[in-house]
Amino acid sequence: MLLSLLGKITSRPGLAEKAFGEGEVFLVKGGLFMSGVNIDPSADEGIGTEWKEDAGQHHYNPSAGLRRPRLAPYAMHMPHGLYSPIYLNPNSPFALRRDSGTLFLYLEELRLFPVQFERRPKYYPLSTSTGVPMHHLGPHRLKRQVLFEYNAYCRYSGQSRLNGNLKFV
């Protein structure tokens, strides 16, 4: 009870950055990397519209095979400008929950500090002229990158010899 009350006081927006130094937030980031995070249904609001959904653009993702009935968020911003991709783990001691509209990171029942999901880029709902969703072609990563994957293969479309008649598909 006392720990829960202390968490509610120290995690208030504006006070959290003073209560948690950069080193402490970095340690929490390391804990999130190792044990993932459980996402409470209250935290799902706006994922895929206001907040960026996970489109599978991780180099390392221990939760890649984990199925979820709703869209999963991609990353979160923490105090002191720290940023972390989100790895799902329903058994993690860390949890993301909303309280009065504000998203907080919890360690079991201790509310640590407010966090914010990464905003969804404005081009994500758009599609190419052939109907391919833009977020499949160029996922936005790490706050500042757009990763374009070009996967074309050559199909020989001639007779028995190569005469410059190549078709890329």
Rosetta blueprint (number, residue, H / E / L):
1 M L
2 L H
3 L H
4 S H
5 L H
6 L H
7 G H
8 K H
9 I H
10 T H
11 S L
12 R L
13 P L
14 G L
15 L L
16 A H
17 E H
18 K H
19 A H
20 F L
21 G L
22 E H
23 G H
24 E H
25 V H
26 F H
27 L H
28 V H
29 K H
30 G H
31 G H
32 L H
33 F H
34 M H
35 S H
36 G L
37 V E
38 N E
39 I E
40 D L
41 P H
42 S H
43 A H
44 D H
45 E L
46 G L
47 I E
48 G L
49 T L
50 E L
51 W E
52 K L
53 E E
54 D L
55 A L
56 G L
57 Q L
58 H L
59 H L
60 Y L
61 N L
62 P L
63 S L
64 A L
65 G L
66 L L
67 R L
68 R L
69 P L
70 R L
71 L L
72 A L
73 P E
74 Y L
75 A E
76 M E
77 H E
78 M L
79 P H
80 H H
81 G H
82 L L
83 Y E
84 S E
85 P E
86 I L
87 Y L
88 L E
89 N L
90 P L
91 N L
92 S L
93 P L
94 F E
95 A E
96 L E
97 R E
98 R E
99 D E
100 S L
101 G L
102 T E
103 L E
104 F E
105 L E
106 Y E
107 L E
108 E L
109 E L
110 L E
111 R E
112 L E
113 F E
114 P E
115 V L
116 Q E
117 F E
118 E L
119 R E
120 R L
121 P L
122 K L
123 Y L
124 Y L
125 P L
126 L L
127 S E
128 T L
129 S L
130 T L
131 G L
132 V L
133 P E
134 M H
135 H H
136 H H
137 L H
138 G L
139 P L
140 H E
141 R E
142 L L
143 K L
144 R L
145 Q E
146 V E
147 L L
148 F L
149 E L
150 Y L
151 N L
152 A L
153 Y L
154 C E
155 R E
156 Y E
157 S L
158 G L
159 Q L
160 S L
161 R L
162 L L
163 N L
164 G L
165 N L
166 L E
167 K E
168 F E
169 V L
